[in-house]
């Protein structure tokens, strides 16, 4: 039971990073303007680095360990095509919540994988929890700005919406821990599905937004984000 409590606490904290990112975006006013722009792009790049580290250090290594090559390819193809289709539908509907939906779409399968990892007593569960929280922070930041730009909602209403998404993490983590941990191949498929979707979203949304004219500093954020994942992996393995 204590392990389940850990899953619920960690997924709640990881999900809470979404509204925290929204609050940071709400009070994001730095002078002069170029510093504000550099900060915004650096936050987005940092999120991209964290996402890539989650893929490279946790999701893909854990996923490929359980599946044959054919299933690995299938999981990646379905993940990439699903996220492409979702983005296409949102773009055609002119939805202002594209980043929000994308954030939830990778948060839920990651939380499921986290719950299953804890059920098997794997140390990668703790690392994945940290990476989920770190990626939700800039994604919440970006979602707030996207929803704010569309108009029609006050700042605190948007933050409230982000808060309403937090329980999705514990629910998904509980499902992974209680029900899917007995099916390691299914969990591995979910991990690779999420990894594929994250790669698509990183290069479709985050990487283009991280670029800020001729400025080079924001790209360092991506390196730092990935480095943070590497440090976490080394500390857990040690």
SERO-4910 file (N, C-alpha, C, O; in steps of 0.05 Angstrom, whole numbers):
BEGIN
 pado doro    nc1    nc2    nc3   cac1   cac2   cac3    cc1    cc2    cc3    oc1    oc2    oc3
  Unk    A     17    -24      0      0      0      0     17     25      0     10     45    -12
  Unk    A     40     24     14     58     47     15     68     55    -13     71     78    -19
  Unk    A     72     35    -30     81     41    -57     59     55    -73     65     73    -88
  Unk    A     34     46    -69     12     59    -82     10     88    -73      5    106    -89
  Unk    A     14     93    -47     13    120    -37     35    137    -50     31    160    -56
  Unk    A     59    125    -53     81    139    -67     73    147    -95     78    169   -104
  Unk    A     60    128   -109     51    134   -137     31    157   -137     34    175   -153
  Unk    A     12    156   -119     -9    178   -118      4    205   -111     -4    225   -123
  Unk    A     22    205    -92     35    230    -84     52    241   -107     51    265   -113
  Unk    A     68    223   -119     87    232   -140     72    242   -165     80    262   -177
  Unk    A     51    228   -173     36    237   -196     20    262   -191     16    279   -209
  Unk    A     12    266   -166     -2    291   -159     18    315   -160     11    336   -171
  Unk    A     42    310   -149     62    332   -150     70    338   -179     73    361   -187
  Unk    A     74    316   -195     81    320   -223     59    335   -238     65    353   -254
  Unk    A     34    329   -232     12    343   -245      9    371   -235      2    389   -251
  Unk    A     16    376   -210     14    404   -199     34    423   -213     30    447   -211
  Unk    A     54    411   -226     72    429   -241     59    444   -263     68    465   -272
  Unk    A     36    433   -273     22    447   -295     11    474   -286     17    494   -299
  Unk    A     -5    475   -264    -14    502   -256      8    519   -246      6    544   -248
  Unk    A     30    508   -235     52    524   -226     65    538   -251     72    561   -250
  Unk    A     67    523   -273     77    535   -298     58    557   -307     68    577   -318
  Unk    A     32    553   -304     13    573   -311     16    598   -295     14    620   -306
  Unk    A     20    595   -269     24    618   -252     50    634   -259     50    658   -260
  Unk    A     71    619   -266     96    632   -275     91    648   -300    101    670   -303
  Unk    A     75    637   -318     69    652   -343     51    676   -337     54    696   -351
  Unk    A     34    674   -317     16    696   -310     32    720   -300     25    743   -306
  Unk    A     53    715   -285     69    737   -274     95    742   -289    113    755   -280
  Unk    A     96    730   -313    120    733   -329    121    761   -342    110    765   -364
  Unk    A    134    779   -329    138    806   -339    166    815   -331    170    823   -308
  Unk    A    184    814   -350    212    820   -344    221    843   -362    214    843   -386
  Unk    A    235    862   -352    246    884   -368    276    882   -368    288    874   -348
  Unk    A    289    889   -390    277    897   -416    264    874   -431    266    851   -423
  Unk    A    252    881   -454    236    862   -469    253    838   -478    243    815   -478
  Unk    A    278    843   -486    294    821   -497    299    800   -476    302    776   -483
  Unk    A    301    808   -451    306    788   -429    281    771   -426    282    747   -422
  Unk    A    257    784   -427    232    770   -425    230    749   -447    222    726   -443
  Unk    A    236    757   -472    235    739   -495    255    716   -492    248    693   -497
  Unk    A    279    723   -482    299    702   -479    290    682   -457    294    658   -460
  Unk    A    279    692   -436    269    674   -414    247    656   -425    248    632   -419
  Unk    A    228    667   -439    206    651   -450    216    628   -468    208    605   -465
  Unk    A    233    635   -486    244    615   -505    261    595   -490    262    571   -498
  Unk    A    276    603   -470    293    585   -455    276    565   -439    283    541   -437
  Unk    A    253    574   -428    235    556   -414    224    534   -432    223    511   -425
  Unk    A    216    543   -457    206    524   -476    228    504   -484    222    480   -487
  Unk    A    252    514   -489    274    496   -496    281    477   -474    287    453   -479
  Unk    A    280    486   -449    286    469   -426    265    446   -425    273    423   -420
  Unk    A    240    453   -430    219    432   -431    225    411   -452    220    388   -448
  Unk    A    234    421   -476    241    402   -497    264    383   -489    263    359   -495
  Unk    A    284    394   -475    306    378   -466    297    356   -446    306    334   -447
  Unk    A    279    364   -428    269    345   -408    253    323   -422    255    300   -415
  Unk    A    236    331   -441    220    311   -456    238    291   -470    233    267   -469
  Unk    A    259    301   -483    278    283   -497    292    264   -478    296    241   -484
  Unk    A    299    275   -454    312    258   -434    293    236   -424    302    214   -419
  Unk    A    267    243   -421    248    222   -412    246    200   -433    244    177   -426
  Unk    A    247    208   -459    246    188   -480    271    171   -480    270    146   -481
  Unk    A    294    184   -479    320    170   -483    328    153   -458    340    132   -461
  Unk    A    321    163   -434    331    150   -410    311    131   -397    320    113   -383
  Unk    A    286    135   -401    266    118   -387    247    104   -407    247     79   -408
  Unk    A    232    119   -422    210    107   -438    220     86   -459    210     64   -460
  Unk    A    240     94   -475    250     76   -495    265     52   -484    259     29   -491
  Unk    A    285     56   -465    299     33   -454    280     13   -440    284    -11   -443
  Unk    A    261     23   -425    242      5   -412    223     -8   -431    216    -32   -428
  Unk    A    215      6   -452    196     -4   -471    208    -26   -489    195    -47   -493
  Unk    A    232    -22   -499    244    -41   -517    252    -67   -503    256    -88   -515
  Unk    A    255    -65   -476    264    -89   -461    244   -111   -461    250   -134   -459
  Unk    A    218   -104   -464    197   -123   -462    185   -132   -488    172   -153   -490
  Unk    A    190   -117   -510    176   -122   -535    195   -132   -557    219   -126   -557
  Unk    A    184   -146   -576    199   -154   -600    200   -131   -619    186   -111   -615
  Unk    A    217   -133   -639    221   -111   -658    195   -103   -671    190    -79   -675
  Unk    A    179   -122   -680    154   -115   -693    136    -98   -676    124    -79   -686
  Unk    A    133   -106   -651    116    -91   -633    127    -63   -627    112    -44   -623
  Unk    A    154    -61   -625    167    -35   -621    160    -16   -644    153      7   -639
  Unk    A    164    -26   -668    158    -10   -692    128     -2   -692    122     21   -698
  Unk    A    111    -21   -686     82    -15   -686     75      7   -666     59     25   -671
  Unk    A     86      4   -641     80     24   -620     89     52   -628     75     71   -624
  Unk    A    113     54   -640    123     80   -649    106     91   -671    100    115   -671
  Unk    A     99     75   -690     83     85   -713     55     94   -703     46    116   -711
  Unk    A     42     78   -686     16     86   -676     18    111   -660      0    129   -662
  Unk    A     38    114   -643     42    137   -626     45    162   -643     32    182   -639
  Unk    A     64    161   -662     69    185   -679     45    193   -696     38    216   -698
  Unk    A     32    173   -708      8    178   -725    -15    189   -708    -29    207   -716
  Unk    A    -18    178   -683    -40    187   -666    -37    217   -658    -56    232   -659
  Unk    A    -12    224   -651     -8    252   -643     -9    270   -667    -18    293   -664
  Unk    A      0    261   -690     -2    277   -714    -32    281   -720    -40    304   -727
  Unk    A    -48    260   -718    -76    263   -724    -90    282   -704   -107    298   -712
  Unk    A    -82    280   -679    -94    297   -658    -87    326   -664   -105    344   -663
  Unk    A    -62    332   -670    -54    359   -677    -68    370   -702    -76    393   -703
  Unk    A    -72    352   -721    -85    360   -746   -114    368   -741   -124    388   -751
  Unk    A   -128    351   -725   -156    357   -718   -158    383   -703   -176    399   -708
  Unk    A   -141    387   -683   -141    412   -667   -136    436   -684   -148    458   -681
  Unk    A   -117    434   -703   -110    456   -721   -134    463   -739   -139    487   -743
  Unk    A   -147    443   -749   -170    448   -767   -194    460   -752   -209    475   -763
  Unk    A   -196    453   -726   -219    463   -710   -212    490   -698   -229    502   -685
  Unk    A   -187    500   -704   -178    526   -693   -179    527   -663   -184    548   -651
  Unk    A   -175    504   -650   -176    502   -621   -153    517   -608   -130    516   -618
  Unk    A   -159    532   -587   -138    546   -572   -125    528   -551   -107    537   -537
  Unk    A   -134    504   -549   -125    486   -528   -106    464   -539   -104    443   -527
  Unk    A    -93    469   -562    -77    449   -574    -54    440   -555    -50    416   -551
  Unk    A    -40    459   -544    -18    453   -526    -29    439   -501    -16    421   -490
  Unk    A    -52    447   -491    -64    435   -468    -71    406   -473    -64    388   -456
  Unk    A    -83    400   -495    -90    372   -502    -65    355   -506    -64    332   -497
  Unk    A    -45    367   -519    -20    353   -523     -7    346   -497      4    324   -493
  Unk    A     -8    365   -478      4    360   -452    -10    337   -437      4    320   -426
  Unk    A    -36    337   -437    -51    315   -424    -46    289   -439    -44    268   -426
  Unk    A    -43    290   -465    -40    265   -481    -14    250   -474    -12    226   -477
  Unk    A      7    265   -466     31    251   -458     33    247   -428     46    229   -419
  Unk    A     19    264   -413     19    262   -383      6    236   -374     16    222   -357
  Unk    A    -17    229   -386    -32    206   -377    -18    180   -382    -15    164   -363
  Unk    A     -8    174   -406      7    148   -410     32    147   -393     40    125   -385
  Unk    A     45    170   -389     70    170   -372     62    163   -344     77    148   -330
  Unk    A     40    174   -333     32    168   -306     24    138   -303     29    126   -283
  Unk    A     12    127   -324      5     98   -324     31     82   -322     33     63   -306
  Unk    A     51     89   -338     77     75   -338     90     78   -311    103     60   -302
  Unk    A     88    102   -299    100    106   -273     88     88   -252    102     75   -236
  Unk    A     61     86   -252     48     68   -233     56     39   -236     61     25   -216
  Unk    A     58     30   -261     67      3   -266     96     -2   -258    103    -23   -248
  Unk    A    113     18   -262    141     16   -254    144     13   -224    160     -3   -215
  Unk    A    128     28   -209    129     26   -180    119     -1   -171    129    -12   -151
  Unk    A     99    -12   -184     88    -38   -177    110    -60   -180    109    -80   -165
  Unk    A    128    -56   -198    150    -76   -202    175    -69   -186    195    -82   -188
  Unk    A    173    -47   -171    195    -39   -154    219    -28   -169    242    -30   -160
  Unk    A    214    -17   -192    236     -6   -209    243     22   -201    226     39   -196
  Unk    A    269     28   -201    279     55   -194    272     75   -215    272     99   -210
  Unk    A    266     66   -240    260     85   -261    233     99   -255    228    120   -267
  Unk    A    217     88   -238    192    101   -231    196    128   -218    182    148   -225
  Unk    A    216    130   -200    222    155   -187    233    176   -207    225    199   -207
  Unk    A    251    166   -225    262    184   -245    240    194   -264    239    218   -271
  Unk    A    223    176   -272    201    184   -290    183    205   -277    174    223   -290
  Unk    A    178    202   -251    161    221   -236    174    249   -237    160    269   -242
  Unk    A    200    250   -232    215    275   -233    213    288   -261    208    312   -263
  Unk    A    218    271   -281    218    282   -309    190    291   -317    187    311   -331
  Unk    A    169    277   -309    142    285   -315    136    312   -303    125    330   -317
  Unk    A    144    316   -278    140    342   -265    155    364   -279    144    386   -284
  Unk    A    180    359   -287    197    379   -300    186    386   -328    189    409   -336
  Unk    A    174    367   -341    164    373   -368    137    387   -366    130    403   -383
  Unk    A    121    380   -345     95    393   -342     97    423   -335     80    438   -342
  Unk    A    120    431   -323    123    459   -315    124    477   -340    108    495   -342
  Unk    A    142    472   -359    142    489   -384    118    484   -401    109    503   -415
  Unk    A    106    460   -401     82    455   -416     58    471   -405     42    482   -420
  Unk    A     57    472   -378     36    489   -366     40    518   -372     21    533   -378
  Unk    A     65    527   -372     73    554   -379     64    560   -408     51    581   -413
  Unk    A     69    542   -426     62    546   -454     32    545   -458     21    561   -474
  Unk    A     19    527   -445    -10    524   -447    -25    549   -438    -44    559   -450
  Unk    A    -15    561   -416    -27    586   -405    -25    608   -426    -44    621   -432
  Unk    A     -1    611   -438      3    632   -458    -15    628   -483    -25    647   -494
  Unk    A    -18    602   -490    -34    596   -514    -63    602   -508    -77    614   -525
  Unk    A    -73    595   -485   -101    600   -478   -106    630   -474   -127    640   -481
  Unk    A    -86    643   -462    -89    672   -457    -90    687   -483   -105    706   -486
  Unk    A    -74    679   -503    -73    692   -529    -99    690   -543   -106    707   -560
  Unk    A   -114    668   -538   -140    665   -552   -162    682   -540   -182    687   -553
  Unk    A   -157    693   -516   -177    711   -504   -201    696   -492   -204    672   -497
  Unk    A   -218    710   -478   -242    699   -468   -241    687   -440   -262    680   -429
  Unk    A   -217    684   -429   -214    672   -402   -195    690   -386   -175    700   -396
  Unk    A   -202    693   -360   -185    708   -342   -161    690   -335   -161    666   -339
  Unk    A   -140    703   -324   -116    689   -317   -122    666   -297   -112    644   -301
  Unk    A   -137    672   -276   -142    652   -255   -161    630   -265   -159    608   -254
  Unk    A   -178    636   -284   -194    614   -296   -177    594   -311   -182    570   -309
  Unk    A   -156    604   -324   -138    587   -339   -122    570   -319   -119    546   -323
  Unk    A   -113    583   -298    -98    568   -277   -116    547   -264   -108    525   -258
  Unk    A   -142    554   -260   -161    536   -249   -165    512   -267   -169    489   -258
  Unk    A   -165    516   -294   -168    494   -313   -144    476   -311   -147    451   -312
  Unk    A   -120    487   -308    -96    471   -305    -97    455   -279    -88    432   -278
  Unk    A   -108    467   -258   -111    453   -232   -130    429   -235   -126    408   -223
  Unk    A   -151    433   -252   -171    412   -255   -159    387   -269   -170    365   -267
  Unk    A   -136    391   -283   -124    368   -297   -106    352   -279    -98    329   -285
  Unk    A    -99    363   -256    -80    349   -237    -89    321   -229    -73    303   -230
  Unk    A   -115    317   -222   -124    290   -214   -121    269   -235   -121    245   -229
  Unk    A   -117    276   -261   -113    256   -281    -88    239   -276    -87    216   -282
  Unk    A    -68    252   -264    -43    238   -258    -46    216   -238    -39    193   -244
  Unk    A    -57    221   -214    -62    200   -195    -80    178   -205    -76    154   -199
  Unk    A   -101    186   -220   -119    166   -231   -104    147   -250   -107    122   -248
  Unk    A    -89    159   -268    -74    142   -287    -52    125   -273    -48    102   -280
  Unk    A    -39    137   -253    -19    123   -238    -31     99   -223    -20     78   -222
  Unk    A    -55    103   -211    -69     82   -197    -76     59   -216    -74     36   -209
  Unk    A    -86     66   -240    -93     46   -260    -68     29   -268    -69      5   -269
  Unk    A    -46     44   -272    -21     30   -279    -11     12   -257     -2    -11   -262
  Unk    A    -13     21   -232     -3      6   -209    -21    -18   -203    -11    -40   -199
  Unk    A    -47    -14   -204    -66    -34   -194    -74    -54   -216    -80    -78   -210
  Unk    A    -75    -46   -241    -86    -63   -262    -67    -70   -284    -68    -93   -294
  Unk    A    -50    -51   -293    -34    -57   -316     -6    -68   -310      8    -78   -327
  Unk    A      2    -68   -284     28    -78   -277     30   -108   -282     53   -118   -285
  Unk    A      8   -122   -284      8   -151   -289     12   -156   -319     15   -179   -327
  Unk    A     12   -135   -335     16   -138   -364     40   -121   -373     36   -100   -385
  Unk    A     64   -130   -368     88   -114   -374     90   -107   -404    101    -86   -411
  Unk    A     82   -125   -421     84   -119   -450     65    -96   -458     72    -79   -474
  Unk    A     41    -95   -445     23    -73   -451     34    -47   -441     32    -26   -454
  Unk    A     46    -47   -417     58    -23   -406     81    -14   -423     85     10   -428
  Unk    A     97    -33   -433    119    -26   -451    109    -13   -477    121      6   -487
  Unk    A     86    -23   -487     74    -12   -511     65     17   -505     69     35   -522
  Unk    A     53     22   -482     44     48   -474     68     67   -472     67     90   -481
  Unk    A     90     57   -461    115     74   -459    125     83   -486    132    106   -490
  Unk    A    126     64   -505    136     70   -531    117     88   -547    125    105   -562
  Unk    A     91     83   -542     70    101   -554     74    129   -544     74    148   -560
  Unk    A     78    133   -518     83    159   -506    109    172   -517    110    195   -523
  Unk    A    130    155   -519    155    165   -528    153    176   -557    164    197   -563
  Unk    A    139    161   -573    135    170   -601    120    196   -602    127    214   -617
  Unk    A     98    198   -586     83    223   -585     99    246   -575     96    268   -585
  Unk    A    116    241   -555    132    263   -544    152    273   -565    156    297   -568
  Unk    A    164    254   -580    183    263   -601    169    280   -622    180    300   -631
  Unk    A    145    271   -629    130    287   -649    124    315   -638    129    335   -652
  Unk    A    114    317   -614    107    343   -602    131    361   -598    130    385   -602
  Unk    A    154    348   -591    178    364   -587    187    378   -612    194    402   -612
  Unk    A    187    363   -634    197    375   -659    175    390   -674    182    407   -691
  Unk    A    150    385   -668    129    399   -681    123    426   -668    118    446   -681
  Unk    A    123    425   -641    114    449   -626    137    463   -611    142    487   -615
  Unk    A    151    448   -593    170    461   -575    195    471   -589    203    494   -585
  Unk    A    207    454   -606    232    462   -619    229    488   -636    245    506   -634
  Unk    A    208    490   -653    204    515   -668    200    539   -650    210    561   -656
  Unk    A    185    536   -628    180    559   -610    205    566   -594    207    589   -585
  Unk    A    223    547   -590    247    553   -574    266    572   -589    281    586   -577
  Unk    A    265    571   -615    282    588   -632    274    617   -629    250    624   -631
  Unk    A    294    634   -624    288    663   -619    307    680   -636    327    691   -626
  Unk    A    301    681   -662    317    697   -680    346    686   -681    351    662   -685
  Unk    A    365    705   -677    393    697   -678    404    692   -650    428    686   -648
  Unk    A    388    693   -630    398    688   -603    404    659   -599    389    641   -607
  Unk    A    427    653   -586    436    626   -582    430    615   -554    430    590   -551
  Unk    A    425    632   -535    422    623   -507    399    604   -503    402    585   -488
  Unk    A    375    609   -515    352    591   -509    359    561   -515    349    544   -500
  Unk    A    375    556   -535    382    528   -542    397    515   -519    396    490   -516
  Unk    A    411    530   -503    425    519   -480    405    507   -460    412    488   -446
  Unk    A    381    518   -459    360    507   -442    354    478   -448    349    463   -430
  Unk    A    355    471   -474    349    443   -482    372    425   -471    366    403   -462
  Unk    A    396    435   -472    419    419   -462    416    415   -432    421    393   -422
  Unk    A    409    436   -418    406    435   -389    383    416   -381    385    401   -361
  Unk    A    362    417   -396    339    400   -391    347    371   -393    339    354   -377
  Unk    A    361    364   -415    370    336   -419    390    328   -397    390    306   -387
  Unk    A    409    347   -391    429    341   -371    416    335   -344    426    317   -329
  Unk    A    395    348   -337    381    343   -312    371    315   -311    373    302   -290
  Unk    A    360    305   -333    352    277   -335    375    258   -331    372    237   -318
  Unk    A    398    264   -343    421    247   -341    431    246   -312    438    224   -302
  Unk    A    432    269   -299    440    270   -271    422    253   -254    431    238   -237
  Unk    A    396    255   -258    377    239   -243    381    209   -247    380    194   -228
  Unk    A    387    201   -272    392    173   -278    417    163   -264    417    141   -252
  Unk    A    438    179   -264    463    171   -251    460    169   -221    470    150   -209
  Unk    A    446    188   -209    441    187   -180    425    163   -172    431    150   -152
  Unk    A    405    156   -188    388    132   -181    404    106   -185    401     88   -169
  Unk    A    420    105   -206    436     81   -211    458     77   -190    466     55   -184
  Unk    A    467    101   -180    489     99   -160    479     90   -133    495     88   -114
***
